[in-house]
C-alpha cells in the first residue's frame, strides 16, 4: 500500500485545503517552524487510525462511526486540539492509495470528522468504489500498523516513556533481538537489512557489524558493534557516539514497526550533513527492499533527503499555510542550507565580500528585506542591464509563482 495523494482541511491550522500530489516512495516536506509540517503528518496518522478503528469495530457495516472523547484519546488525539479554531466545519481528509502496486489499482477514501456534544466525534467513511467495503481488504494485511509516525521525540509507543534518556530504549532493543532471533524468513530478513544498511558507517566505526544480544538473567536485550578484527571487544550501543545511536534507533524503528507507510519528523536532528546524506541513502535502500516499508514521508529543515524530482514547499499564507511542488534544485535556497556558514570577520568593512563569498550587508538593506535577524537571500541577474538584484527567499518564490505574460 502506498499513498499517491493526500489532502486535508479543517485540521488544526489548515483553514484551506493542503494537498500532497504525485507522492513517490520518499516524500520530503520543507517549511519554517510552526507552519504545519508536523500537523500534516499527524493528519495522516489520524486518517489511518480512524479507518482502522472503523474497520475493526463490531458495527463496521455502517458507514458512520461515533467515537467518544476517551476513545479518540486512546488513538492519541484530543477533540479540543484537532479542529481548526477559526472554522466550524468538519475535518475533511481524502487519500488515494495504491492497494496493489503491480496492478496499479487505486482506491480513494474520504474521511469526515464532525464534532459532536461532549467532545465526541462522528467519523464518516466514503469511497468512490462501488462497494464501500472493498477498501477493507486494503487494511487487512497491515491492520493497525498501516501508518506509523516517528516524531521528534523518536517515541512510537507510551511504553518507551519508561526508558529514561536512552537514545536506543530497551523496548526497541528487545524488538531488534526478536526479529534477529525469528524463525520467520520475512522477519529475519529485516534484521539482515538492518545490519547491512548500517555497514555504511564502517568508515566511522571500523569494519564489523552490529549484533543483538540477550541476557537471560536480567531479561534485558542489548545491541553492540562487533569489530571484524579478531580478539576485539564488542562495543555496546550506549558507548558509541550519540549521532550513530540516533541513526541506529531511527533505522531500527523503520524496520520493527511493521508499518507500510512511515512519517518521520526532522530525521536530521543532531546529525552533521554528511551523516544526513548517508541516512538518505539508507532510506532509499529500505523502501526499495521487499521487507521494508513501501513509503517514507519526511518533514525536514535540511535539503539532504531529497528523492525524485521535487519536494513539497510549505509556506505561511495570509490566512493559512500553502503547499506547492518545487524542483529539487531549489531545496538549498528554500531551506536556507547555507545560513549556518561561519560569519565573516567582524573587523571586515560593511559590504566587503570575502574570498569565501561571504558579505556583510548594511543595516538599511537588511531592514528593507526584513531579515534583521538573518534569513536566506537570492541573487538575480537582470537581462535588460546585467545588474544583480537581491531578493529574499520568499520574494524569489513569489516571483516564480507570478503568471507569465502572454506574448503577442
Sine and cosine of phi, psi and omega as CSV:
sin_phi,cos_phi,sin_psi,cos_psi,sin_omega,cos_omega
0.00,0.00,0.66,-0.76,-0.01,-1.00
-0.50,-0.87,0.67,-0.74,0.09,-1.00
-0.97,0.25,0.72,-0.69,0.13,-0.99
-0.90,-0.43,-0.27,0.96,0.08,-1.00
-0.41,-0.91,0.64,-0.77,0.02,-1.00
-0.57,-0.82,0.77,-0.64,0.02,-1.00
-0.71,-0.70,0.52,-0.85,-0.02,-1.00
-0.49,-0.87,0.61,-0.80,0.14,-0.99
-0.57,-0.82,0.53,-0.85,0.01,-1.00
1.00,0.00,-0.15,0.99,0.01,-1.00
-1.00,0.01,0.86,-0.50,0.02,-1.00
0.76,0.65,-0.92,-0.40,-0.09,-1.00
-1.00,-0.01,0.19,0.98,-0.02,-1.00
-1.00,0.00,0.98,0.18,0.06,-1.00
-0.94,0.33,-0.53,0.85,0.05,-1.00
-0.91,-0.41,0.35,-0.94,-0.09,-1.00
-0.90,0.43,0.74,-0.67,0.12,-0.99
-0.95,-0.31,0.77,-0.63,-0.11,-0.99
-0.79,-0.62,0.81,-0.59,0.18,-0.98
-0.98,-0.21,0.88,-0.48,0.00,-1.00
-0.86,-0.52,0.26,-0.97,0.02,-1.00
0.77,0.63,0.73,0.68,-0.07,-1.00
-0.97,0.24,0.78,-0.63,0.02,-1.00
-0.98,-0.19,-0.27,-0.96,-0.03,-1.00
-0.93,0.36,-0.55,0.84,0.09,-1.00
-0.81,-0.59,0.85,-0.53,0.00,-1.00
-0.88,-0.47,0.72,-0.70,-0.04,-1.00
-0.86,-0.51,0.80,-0.60,0.03,-1.00
-0.93,-0.37,0.87,-0.49,0.04,-1.00
-0.95,-0.31,0.48,-0.88,0.05,-1.00
0.15,-0.99,0.28,-0.96,0.01,-1.00
-0.93,0.36,0.21,-0.98,0.09,-1.00
-0.89,0.45,0.58,-0.82,0.09,-1.00
0.94,0.35,0.30,0.95,0.02,-1.00
-1.00,0.01,-0.43,0.90,0.05,-1.00
0.79,-0.62,0.20,0.98,-0.01,-1.00
-0.88,0.48,-0.74,0.68,0.00,-1.00
-0.91,0.42,-0.59,0.81,0.02,-1.00
-0.88,0.48,-0.58,0.81,0.01,-1.00
-0.92,0.39,-0.69,0.73,0.04,-1.00
-0.92,0.40,-0.58,0.82,0.04,-1.00
-0.93,0.37,-0.61,0.80,0.03,-1.00
-0.88,0.47,-0.59,0.81,0.07,-1.00
-0.90,0.43,-0.67,0.74,0.01,-1.00
-0.90,0.44,-0.67,0.75,0.04,-1.00
-0.87,0.49,-0.69,0.73,0.00,-1.00
-0.86,0.51,-0.79,0.61,-0.08,-1.00
-0.93,0.37,-0.60,0.80,0.00,-1.00
-0.94,0.35,-0.62,0.78,0.03,-1.00
-0.93,0.37,-0.64,0.77,0.04,-1.00
-0.89,0.45,-0.68,0.73,0.02,-1.00
-0.92,0.40,-0.63,0.77,0.02,-1.00
-0.88,0.48,-0.68,0.73,0.04,-1.00
-0.90,0.43,-0.69,0.72,-0.05,-1.00
-0.88,0.47,-0.62,0.78,-0.09,-1.00
-1.00,0.00,-0.05,1.00,-0.04,-1.00
-0.97,0.26,0.43,-0.90,0.01,-1.00
-0.94,0.34,-0.35,0.94,-0.02,-1.00
-0.96,-0.29,0.64,0.77,-0.09,-1.00
-0.96,0.30,-0.10,1.00,0.09,-1.00
-0.96,0.27,-0.27,0.96,0.03,-1.00
-1.00,0.05,0.59,-0.81,0.01,-1.00
-0.97,0.24,-0.24,0.97,-0.03,-1.00
-0.92,-0.39,0.49,-0.87,0.03,-1.00
-0.61,-0.79,0.85,-0.53,0.06,-1.00
-1.00,-0.07,0.75,-0.66,0.02,-1.00
-0.89,-0.45,0.75,-0.66,0.10,-1.00
-0.96,0.27,0.27,-0.96,0.02,-1.00
-0.87,0.50,-0.59,0.80,0.01,-1.00
-0.93,0.38,-0.65,0.76,0.02,-1.00
-0.91,0.42,-0.64,0.77,0.04,-1.00
-0.91,0.42,-0.62,0.79,0.02,-1.00
-0.89,0.45,-0.57,0.82,0.04,-1.00
-0.92,0.39,-0.40,0.92,0.07,-1.00
-0.99,0.12,-0.09,1.00,0.05,-1.00
0.98,-0.18,0.26,0.97,-0.06,-1.00
-0.73,-0.69,0.51,-0.86,0.09,-1.00
-0.91,-0.41,0.73,-0.68,-0.02,-1.00
-0.83,0.56,-0.63,0.78,-0.05,-1.00
-0.93,0.37,-0.22,0.98,-0.09,-1.00
-0.93,-0.36,-0.24,0.97,-0.12,-0.99
-1.00,-0.10,-0.40,0.91,-0.02,-1.00
-1.00,0.06,0.58,-0.81,0.01,-1.00
-0.92,0.39,0.77,-0.63,-0.06,-1.00
-0.93,0.37,-0.40,0.92,-0.04,-1.00
-1.00,0.00,-0.11,0.99,-0.05,-1.00
-0.87,-0.49,0.53,-0.85,0.11,-0.99
-0.96,-0.27,0.03,1.00,-0.04,-1.00
-0.99,0.12,0.29,-0.96,0.03,-1.00
-0.94,0.34,0.18,-0.98,0.17,-0.99
-1.00,0.10,0.79,-0.61,0.01,-1.00
-0.89,-0.46,0.83,-0.56,0.02,-1.00
-0.77,-0.64,0.77,-0.63,0.06,-1.00
-0.82,-0.57,0.71,-0.71,0.01,-1.00
-0.74,-0.68,0.75,-0.67,0.16,-0.99
-0.97,-0.25,0.83,-0.55,-0.08,-1.00
-0.82,-0.58,0.56,-0.83,0.14,-0.99
-1.00,-0.05,0.90,-0.44,-0.03,-1.00
-0.99,0.11,-0.56,0.83,0.00,-1.00
-0.72,-0.69,1.00,-0.01,-0.10,-1.00
-0.80,0.61,-0.58,0.82,-0.04,-1.00
-0.93,0.36,-0.42,0.91,0.02,-1.00
-0.98,-0.22,-0.10,1.00,0.00,-1.00
0.82,0.58,0.64,0.77,0.05,-1.00
-1.00,0.06,0.85,-0.53,-0.07,-1.00
-0.95,-0.31,0.70,-0.72,0.06,-1.00
-0.85,-0.52,0.75,-0.67,0.02,-1.00
-0.96,-0.27,0.81,-0.59,-0.04,-1.00
-0.84,-0.55,0.73,-0.69,0.01,-1.00
-0.88,-0.47,0.80,-0.61,0.01,-1.00
-0.90,-0.43,0.80,-0.60,0.04,-1.00
-0.89,-0.46,0.82,-0.57,0.01,-1.00
-0.92,-0.40,0.87,-0.49,-0.04,-1.00
-0.89,-0.46,0.72,-0.69,-0.01,-1.00
-0.97,0.23,0.75,-0.66,0.04,-1.00
-0.94,-0.33,-0.13,-0.99,0.03,-1.00
-0.94,0.35,0.41,-0.91,0.04,-1.00
0.87,0.49,0.46,0.89,0.05,-1.00
0.92,0.40,0.23,0.97,0.14,-0.99
-0.98,0.22,0.29,-0.96,0.02,-1.00
-0.74,-0.67,0.40,-0.92,0.09,-1.00
-0.93,-0.36,0.79,-0.62,0.04,-1.00
-0.97,-0.26,0.81,-0.59,0.06,-1.00
-0.90,-0.45,0.81,-0.58,-0.01,-1.00
-0.96,-0.27,0.74,-0.67,0.09,-1.00
-0.61,-0.79,0.34,-0.94,-0.02,-1.00
-0.48,-0.88,0.43,-0.91,0.04,-1.00
-0.98,0.22,-0.20,0.98,0.03,-1.00
-0.91,0.41,0.57,-0.82,0.03,-1.00
-0.88,0.48,-0.60,0.80,0.02,-1.00
-0.96,-0.28,0.93,-0.36,-0.07,-1.00
-0.88,0.48,-0.38,0.92,-0.06,-1.00
-1.00,0.04,-0.04,1.00,-0.03,-1.00
-0.90,0.43,-0.49,0.87,-0.04,-1.00
-0.99,0.15,-0.10,0.99,0.11,-0.99
-0.87,0.49,-0.59,0.81,0.01,-1.00
-0.90,0.44,-0.37,0.93,0.02,-1.00
-0.92,0.39,-0.60,0.80,-0.06,-1.00
-1.00,-0.02,-0.26,0.96,-0.07,-1.00
-0.81,0.59,-0.76,0.65,-0.05,-1.00
-0.94,0.34,-0.40,0.92,-0.15,-0.99
-0.97,-0.22,-0.43,0.90,0.02,-1.00
0.79,0.62,-0.75,-0.66,-0.14,-0.99
-0.96,0.28,-0.28,0.96,-0.11,-0.99
-0.99,-0.13,0.42,0.91,0.01,-1.00
-0.86,0.51,-0.63,0.78,-0.02,-1.00
-0.65,-0.76,0.69,-0.72,0.07,-1.00
-0.76,-0.65,0.70,-0.71,0.05,-1.00
-0.96,-0.29,0.85,-0.52,0.08,-1.00
-0.98,-0.17,0.97,-0.25,-0.08,-1.00
-0.99,0.17,-0.07,-1.00,-0.01,-1.00
-0.92,0.39,-0.38,0.93,0.05,-1.00
-0.99,0.17,-0.15,0.99,0.05,-1.00
0.91,0.42,0.27,0.96,0.04,-1.00
-0.98,-0.18,0.70,-0.71,0.03,-1.00
-0.88,-0.48,0.08,1.00,0.09,-1.00
-0.43,-0.90,0.47,-0.88,-0.03,-1.00
-0.91,0.42,-0.45,0.89,-0.03,-1.00
-0.88,0.47,-0.43,0.90,-0.02,-1.00
-0.96,0.27,-0.20,0.98,0.02,-1.00
-0.90,0.43,-0.35,0.94,-0.05,-1.00
-0.99,0.12,-0.05,1.00,-0.15,-0.99
-1.00,-0.02,0.09,1.00,0.04,-1.00
0.95,0.32,-0.66,-0.75,-0.12,-0.99
-0.98,-0.21,0.24,0.97,0.01,-1.00
-0.90,0.43,0.74,-0.68,0.02,-1.00
-0.94,0.35,-0.63,0.77,0.08,-1.00
-0.93,-0.36,1.00,-0.09,-0.12,-0.99
-0.94,0.34,0.29,-0.96,-0.04,-1.00
-0.88,0.47,-0.63,0.78,0.01,-1.00
-0.85,0.52,-0.62,0.79,0.00,-1.00
-0.96,0.29,-0.62,0.78,0.03,-1.00
-0.89,0.46,-0.62,0.78,0.03,-1.00
-0.91,0.42,-0.64,0.77,0.02,-1.00
-0.92,0.40,-0.62,0.79,0.06,-1.00
-0.89,0.46,-0.68,0.74,0.01,-1.00
-0.90,0.43,-0.61,0.79,-0.01,-1.00
-0.89,0.45,-0.69,0.73,-0.02,-1.00
-0.95,0.30,-0.49,0.87,0.05,-1.00
-0.93,0.37,-0.56,0.83,-0.10,-1.00
-0.99,-0.12,0.09,1.00,-0.06,-1.00
-0.96,0.29,0.58,-0.82,0.08,-1.00
-1.00,0.03,-0.18,0.98,0.02,-1.00
-0.99,0.17,0.88,-0.47,-0.07,-1.00
-0.82,0.57,-0.67,0.75,-0.05,-1.00
-0.91,0.41,-0.44,0.90,0.04,-1.00
-1.00,0.10,-0.70,0.71,0.01,-1.00
-0.88,0.47,-0.55,0.84,0.00,-1.00
-0.89,0.47,-0.42,0.91,0.09,-1.00
-0.92,0.40,-0.63,0.77,0.07,-1.00
-0.90,0.45,-0.68,0.73,0.01,-1.00
-0.88,0.48,-0.63,0.78,0.04,-1.00
-0.92,0.39,-0.63,0.77,0.04,-1.00
-0.86,0.52,-0.76,0.65,-0.01,-1.00
-0.90,0.44,-0.69,0.73,-0.06,-1.00
-0.91,0.41,-0.69,0.73,-0.04,-1.00
-0.92,0.39,-0.57,0.82,-0.03,-1.00
-0.97,0.24,-0.15,0.99,0.10,-1.00
-0.94,0.33,-0.13,0.99,0.10,-0.99
-0.91,0.42,-0.26,0.97,-0.03,-1.00
-0.97,-0.24,0.32,0.95,0.00,-1.00
-0.91,0.42,-0.43,0.90,0.05,-1.00
-0.95,0.32,-0.33,0.94,0.05,-1.00
-1.00,-0.04,-0.69,0.73,-0.08,-1.00
-1.00,-0.06,-0.30,0.96,-0.16,-0.99
1.00,-0.09,0.21,-0.98,0.00,-1.00
-0.94,0.35,0.69,-0.73,-0.03,-1.00
0.38,-0.93,-0.24,-0.97,0.02,-1.00
-0.42,-0.91,0.30,-0.95,0.01,-1.00
-0.99,0.15,0.58,-0.82,0.05,-1.00
-0.78,-0.63,0.62,-0.79,0.05,-1.00
-0.99,-0.13,0.72,-0.69,-0.08,-1.00
-0.82,-0.57,0.38,-0.92,0.06,-1.00
-0.61,-0.79,0.77,-0.63,0.03,-1.00
-0.99,-0.16,0.95,-0.31,-0.10,-1.00
-0.95,0.32,-0.31,0.95,0.02,-1.00
-0.97,0.23,-0.64,0.77,-0.01,-1.00
-0.99,-0.15,-0.14,0.99,-0.06,-1.00
0.83,0.55,0.62,0.79,0.02,-1.00
-0.84,-0.54,0.58,-0.81,0.03,-1.00
-0.98,-0.18,0.33,-0.95,0.08,-1.00
-0.51,-0.86,0.26,-0.97,0.03,-1.00
-0.78,-0.62,0.69,-0.73,-0.04,-1.00
-0.63,-0.78,0.42,-0.91,0.09,-1.00
-0.99,-0.12,0.83,-0.56,-0.01,-1.00
-0.98,-0.18,0.96,-0.27,0.04,-1.00
-0.88,0.47,0.47,-0.88,-0.03,-1.00
-0.96,0.29,-0.44,0.90,-0.03,-1.00
-0.90,0.43,0.66,-0.76,0.03,-1.00
-0.92,0.40,0.51,-0.86,0.02,-1.00
0.92,0.39,0.18,0.98,0.05,-1.00
-0.99,0.11,0.64,-0.77,-0.02,-1.00
-0.99,0.16,0.58,-0.81,0.10,-1.00
-0.92,0.39,0.61,-0.79,-0.03,-1.00
-0.96,-0.28,0.92,-0.40,0.02,-1.00
-0.86,0.50,0.51,-0.86,-0.07,-1.00
-0.84,0.53,-0.58,0.82,-0.04,-1.00
-0.95,0.31,-0.18,0.98,0.04,-1.00
-1.00,-0.04,-0.12,0.99,0.03,-1.00
-1.00,0.07,0.19,-0.98,-0.02,-1.00
-0.89,0.45,0.45,-0.89,-0.06,-1.00
-0.90,0.44,-0.53,0.85,0.02,-1.00
-0.90,0.43,-0.72,0.70,0.03,-1.00
-0.90,0.43,-0.65,0.76,0.02,-1.00
-0.87,0.49,-0.65,0.76,0.00,-1.00
-0.90,0.44,-0.68,0.73,0.02,-1.00
-0.89,0.46,-0.70,0.72,0.00,-1.00
-0.86,0.51,-0.72,0.69,-0.02,-1.00
-0.89,0.46,-0.65,0.76,-0.03,-1.00
-0.92,0.39,-0.72,0.70,0.01,-1.00
-0.91,0.43,-0.63,0.78,0.02,-1.00
-0.87,0.49,-0.69,0.73,-0.01,-1.00
-0.92,0.40,-0.55,0.83,0.05,-1.00
-0.88,0.48,-0.53,0.85,-0.13,-0.99
-0.99,-0.15,-0.46,0.89,-0.04,-1.00
-1.00,-0.03,-0.19,0.98,-0.07,-1.00
-0.96,0.28,-0.38,0.93,-0.08,-1.00
0.91,0.41,0.19,0.98,-0.01,-1.00
-0.97,0.23,0.53,-0.85,0.08,-1.00
-1.00,-0.03,-0.43,0.90,0.08,-1.00
-0.80,-0.60,0.76,-0.65,-0.05,-1.00
-0.78,-0.63,0.77,-0.64,0.12,-0.99
-0.99,-0.17,0.67,-0.74,-0.01,-1.00
-0.76,-0.65,0.79,-0.61,0.08,-1.00
-1.00,-0.04,0.85,-0.53,0.15,-0.99
0.72,0.70,0.92,0.40,0.02,-1.00
-0.90,0.44,-0.24,0.97,-0.05,-1.00
-0.99,0.16,-0.08,1.00,-0.09,-1.00
-0.79,0.61,0.82,-0.58,0.09,-1.00
0.90,0.43,0.28,0.96,0.01,-1.00
-0.92,-0.39,0.71,-0.70,0.09,-1.00
-0.94,0.35,0.29,-0.96,-0.19,-0.98
-0.88,0.47,-0.60,0.80,-0.01,-1.00
-0.90,0.43,-0.58,0.82,0.06,-1.00
-0.94,0.34,-0.55,0.84,0.05,-1.00
-0.89,0.46,-0.66,0.75,0.00,-1.00
-0.90,0.43,-0.62,0.78,0.04,-1.00
-0.93,0.38,-0.59,0.81,0.03,-1.00
-0.89,0.45,-0.62,0.79,0.07,-1.00
-0.88,0.48,-0.67,0.74,0.03,-1.00
-0.88,0.48,-0.61,0.79,0.02,-1.00
-0.93,0.37,-0.68,0.73,0.06,-1.00
-0.83,0.56,-0.70,0.71,-0.02,-1.00
-0.88,0.47,-0.69,0.72,0.00,-1.00
-0.91,0.41,-0.62,0.78,-0.07,-1.00
-0.93,0.37,-0.70,0.72,-0.03,-1.00
-0.95,0.32,-0.35,0.94,0.03,-1.00
-1.00,0.08,-0.26,0.97,-0.03,-1.00
-0.99,0.10,0.65,-0.76,-0.03,-1.00
-0.85,0.53,-0.47,0.88,-0.06,-1.00
-1.00,-0.06,-0.09,1.00,-0.02,-1.00
-1.00,0.01,0.13,-0.99,0.11,-0.99
-0.88,0.47,0.45,-0.90,-0.06,-1.00
-1.00,0.05,-0.25,0.97,-0.07,-1.00
-0.41,-0.91,0.66,-0.75,0.06,-1.00
-0.82,-0.58,0.78,-0.62,-0.01,-1.00
-0.88,-0.48,0.86,-0.52,-0.20,-0.98
-0.88,-0.47,0.69,-0.73,0.26,-0.97
-0.96,-0.28,0.73,-0.68,-0.18,-0.98
-0.41,-0.91,0.40,-0.92,0.15,-0.99
-0.96,-0.30,0.09,1.00,-0.06,-1.00
-0.92,-0.39,0.61,-0.79,0.05,-1.00
-0.99,0.12,0.20,0.98,-0.12,-0.99
-0.98,0.22,-0.30,0.95,-0.21,-0.98
-0.96,-0.26,0.23,0.97,-0.04,-1.00
-0.88,0.48,0.60,-0.80,-0.02,-1.00
-0.52,-0.85,0.82,-0.57,-0.05,-1.00
0.99,-0.11,-0.50,-0.87,-0.11,-0.99
-0.96,-0.27,-0.23,0.97,-0.07,-1.00
-0.55,-0.83,0.26,-0.97,0.18,-0.98
-0.81,-0.59,0.16,-0.99,0.00,-1.00
-0.97,-0.23,0.87,-0.49,-0.04,-1.00
-0.98,-0.18,0.90,-0.43,0.03,-1.00
-0.97,-0.24,0.79,-0.61,-0.05,-1.00
-0.74,-0.67,0.37,-0.93,0.04,-1.00
-0.99,0.17,0.84,-0.54,0.04,-1.00
-0.99,-0.12,-0.12,-0.99,0.00,-1.00
-0.91,0.41,-0.71,0.70,-0.03,-1.00
-0.93,-0.37,-0.40,0.92,-0.10,-1.00
-0.33,-0.94,0.35,-0.94,0.04,-1.00
-0.91,0.42,0.44,-0.90,0.06,-1.00
-0.85,-0.52,0.38,-0.92,0.01,-1.00
-0.66,-0.75,0.79,-0.61,-0.02,-1.00
-0.70,-0.71,0.34,-0.94,0.14,-0.99
-0.97,0.24,0.60,-0.80,0.12,-0.99
-0.68,-0.73,0.59,-0.81,0.06,-1.00
-0.89,0.46,0.53,-0.85,0.01,-1.00
-0.81,0.58,-0.56,0.83,-0.06,-1.00
-0.88,0.48,-0.35,0.94,-0.04,-1.00
-1.00,-0.01,-0.03,1.00,-0.10,-0.99
-0.88,0.48,-0.66,0.75,0.00,-1.00
-0.87,0.49,-0.66,0.75,0.00,-1.00
-0.94,0.35,-0.70,0.72,-0.08,-1.00
-0.91,0.41,-0.63,0.78,-0.02,-1.00
-1.00,0.05,-0.08,1.00,-0.04,-1.00
0.81,0.59,0.75,0.67,-0.10,-1.00
-0.87,0.50,-0.52,0.85,-0.05,-1.00
-1.00,0.00,0.10,1.00,-0.06,-1.00
-0.95,0.32,-0.26,0.97,0.00,-1.00
-1.00,-0.06,0.12,0.99,0.03,-1.00
-0.88,0.48,0.57,-0.82,-0.03,-1.00
-0.81,0.59,0.64,-0.77,-0.05,-1.00
-0.93,0.37,0.45,-0.89,0.06,-1.00
-0.93,0.36,0.45,-0.89,-0.02,-1.00
-0.79,0.61,0.74,-0.68,-0.03,-1.00
-0.89,0.45,-0.38,0.92,-0.02,-1.00
-0.99,0.15,-0.18,0.98,-0.02,-1.00
-0.92,0.39,0.61,-0.79,0.01,-1.00
-0.93,0.37,0.41,-0.91,0.01,-1.00
-0.87,0.49,0.73,-0.69,0.01,-1.00
1.00,0.05,-0.03,1.00,-0.01,-1.00
-0.96,0.28,0.70,-0.71,0.05,-1.00
-0.96,-0.27,0.84,-0.55,-0.03,-1.00
-0.99,0.16,0.14,-0.99,0.03,-1.00
-0.91,0.40,-0.32,0.95,0.05,-1.00
-1.00,0.04,0.01,1.00,0.01,-1.00
1.00,0.06,0.18,0.98,0.03,-1.00
-1.00,0.09,0.54,-0.84,-0.05,-1.00
-0.63,-0.78,0.57,-0.82,0.09,-1.00
-0.99,-0.12,0.87,-0.49,-0.02,-1.00
-1.00,0.01,0.66,-0.75,0.07,-1.00
-0.87,0.49,0.42,-0.91,-0.06,-1.00
-0.88,0.48,-0.62,0.78,-0.05,-1.00
-0.91,0.41,-0.50,0.86,0.04,-1.00
-0.94,0.35,-0.70,0.72,0.00,-1.00
-0.91,0.41,-0.58,0.81,0.05,-1.00
-0.92,0.38,-0.67,0.74,0.01,-1.00
-0.88,0.47,-0.64,0.77,0.01,-1.00
-0.99,0.11,-0.10,0.99,0.00,-1.00
0.86,0.51,0.71,0.71,0.06,-1.00
-0.79,-0.62,0.69,0.72,0.00,-1.00
-0.86,0.52,-0.53,0.85,-0.01,-1.00
-1.00,-0.09,0.19,0.98,-0.01,-1.00
0.99,-0.16,0.35,-0.94,0.00,-1.00
0.27,-0.96,0.22,-0.98,-0.04,-1.00
-0.99,0.15,0.56,-0.83,0.05,-1.00
-0.73,-0.68,0.37,-0.93,0.01,-1.00
-0.79,-0.62,0.68,-0.74,0.03,-1.00
-0.98,-0.22,0.75,-0.66,-0.04,-1.00
-0.82,-0.57,0.72,-0.69,0.04,-1.00
-1.00,-0.08,0.85,-0.53,0.01,-1.00
-0.95,0.32,0.61,-0.79,0.01,-1.00
-0.99,0.16,-0.45,0.89,-0.10,-1.00
-0.97,0.24,-0.63,0.78,-0.05,-1.00
-0.79,-0.61,-0.04,1.00,0.03,-1.00
0.98,0.21,0.03,1.00,0.01,-1.00
-0.96,0.29,0.38,-0.93,0.00,-1.00
-0.98,-0.18,0.77,-0.63,0.08,-1.00
-0.94,-0.35,0.49,-0.87,0.01,-1.00
-0.90,-0.43,0.77,-0.64,0.01,-1.00
-0.80,-0.60,0.45,-0.89,0.17,-0.99
-0.97,0.26,0.26,-0.96,0.04,-1.00
-0.84,0.54,-0.68,0.73,-0.01,-1.00
-0.90,0.44,-0.66,0.75,0.02,-1.00
-0.89,0.46,-0.63,0.78,-0.01,-1.00
-0.91,0.42,-0.72,0.70,-0.02,-1.00
-0.94,0.33,-0.53,0.85,0.11,-0.99
-0.89,0.45,-0.62,0.78,0.01,-1.00
-0.90,0.44,-0.63,0.78,0.02,-1.00
-0.92,0.40,-0.46,0.89,-0.04,-1.00
-1.00,0.08,-0.15,0.99,0.01,-1.00
-0.92,0.39,0.69,-0.73,0.03,-1.00
-0.92,0.39,0.62,-0.78,0.01,-1.00
-0.96,0.28,0.59,-0.81,0.04,-1.00
-0.95,0.30,0.66,-0.75,0.01,-1.00
-0.96,0.29,0.79,-0.61,-0.01,-1.00
-0.96,0.26,0.68,-0.73,0.01,-1.00
-1.00,0.05,0.00,0.00,0.00,0.00
